Amino acid sequence: MNSLPYQPHSDTSRAAAKKARQIAPKARRVALWLIEQAGEDGMTDNELIAAMVERGYQANGPRARRIELVRADLVTDSDRRRNGSTVWIAKGQPKKLF
């Protein structure tokens, strides 16, 4: 999770990836905390995005952070849907992140 993708031919893409690398660790912690706080109700990606935007994050990052949390086995699909979207829940007790 130390490397975020960018387009090698694009200076702006490379700069955005560098900035995202600095922001991503804290954003992952915030995303996990929000999903944990939702408890068994969980959160959809759209709900997570809205909650993170309220906290000053850009709308294009929360889904990527949730995907990282799923890959790290900290968040899982609840097998429920809300408004046609997957409801994500935290797995087990809070853990140290990355």
C-alpha positions as CSV (number, residue, x, y, z in Angstrom):
1,M,0.0,0.0,0.0
2,N,3.0,2.3,-0.2
3,S,2.6,2.8,-3.9
4,L,-0.5,4.4,-5.5
5,P,-1.0,4.2,-9.3
6,Y,-0.3,7.1,-11.6
7,Q,0.2,7.7,-15.4
8,P,3.9,7.7,-15.9
9,H,3.6,10.2,-18.9
10,S,1.7,12.7,-16.8
11,D,3.4,15.1,-14.4
12,T,0.1,16.0,-12.8
13,S,-0.8,12.3,-12.3
14,R,2.6,11.7,-10.7
15,A,2.1,14.7,-8.4
16,A,-1.4,13.6,-7.4
17,A,-0.1,10.1,-6.5
18,K,2.7,11.6,-4.4
19,K,0.2,13.7,-2.5
20,A,-2.2,10.8,-2.1
21,R,0.6,8.7,-0.6
22,Q,0.9,11.3,2.1
23,I,-2.8,11.4,2.8
24,A,-3.8,7.8,2.3
25,P,-2.6,6.3,5.7
26,K,-4.7,8.8,7.7
27,A,-7.6,8.5,5.3
28,R,-7.5,4.7,5.8
29,R,-7.7,5.1,9.6
30,V,-10.6,7.5,9.3
31,A,-12.4,5.2,6.9
32,L,-12.0,2.2,9.2
33,W,-13.1,4.2,12.2
34,L,-16.2,5.4,10.4
35,I,-17.1,1.8,9.3
36,E,-16.4,0.6,12.9
37,Q,-18.6,3.3,14.3
38,A,-21.5,2.2,12.0
39,G,-21.4,-1.2,13.7
40,E,-23.7,-3.8,12.3
41,D,-25.5,-1.2,10.3
42,G,-22.3,-0.8,8.2
43,M,-21.8,1.7,5.5
44,T,-22.1,1.8,1.7
45,D,-19.4,3.4,-0.3
46,N,-21.7,6.4,-0.9
47,E,-22.3,6.8,2.8
48,L,-18.5,6.5,3.5
49,I,-17.8,9.1,0.8
50,A,-20.3,11.5,2.3
51,A,-18.9,11.1,5.8
52,M,-15.3,11.6,4.7
53,V,-16.2,14.6,2.6
54,E,-17.8,16.1,5.7
55,R,-14.4,15.6,7.4
56,G,-12.6,17.5,4.6
57,Y,-11.5,14.6,2.3
58,Q,-12.1,14.7,-1.4
59,A,-14.8,12.5,-2.8
60,N,-12.5,10.5,-5.1
61,G,-10.5,8.8,-2.3
62,P,-12.8,7.0,0.2
63,R,-13.7,4.1,-2.1
64,A,-10.0,3.4,-2.8
65,R,-9.3,3.4,1.0
66,R,-12.2,1.0,1.6
67,I,-10.8,-1.3,-1.1
68,E,-7.4,-1.2,0.7
69,L,-9.2,-2.1,4.0
70,V,-10.9,-5.1,2.4
71,R,-7.6,-6.3,1.0
72,A,-6.1,-5.9,4.4
73,D,-8.9,-8.1,5.8
74,L,-10.2,-5.3,8.1
75,V,-13.5,-4.7,6.3
76,T,-15.9,-7.2,4.6
77,D,-19.0,-7.4,2.6
78,S,-22.0,-7.8,5.0
79,D,-24.0,-9.7,2.3
80,R,-26.6,-6.9,2.6
81,R,-27.5,-4.1,0.2
82,R,-28.8,-0.7,0.9
83,N,-30.2,1.5,-2.0
84,G,-28.6,-1.1,-4.4
85,S,-25.1,-0.7,-2.8
86,T,-23.0,-3.2,-0.9
87,V,-23.0,-2.6,2.9
88,W,-19.5,-2.9,4.3
89,I,-18.7,-3.8,7.9
90,A,-15.6,-3.9,10.0
91,K,-14.2,-7.3,10.9
92,G,-13.6,-8.1,14.5
93,Q,-11.9,-5.7,16.9
94,P,-10.1,-2.6,15.8
95,K,-6.6,-3.3,14.7
96,K,-3.4,-1.4,14.2
97,L,-3.4,-0.1,10.7
98,F,-0.5,-0.5,8.3
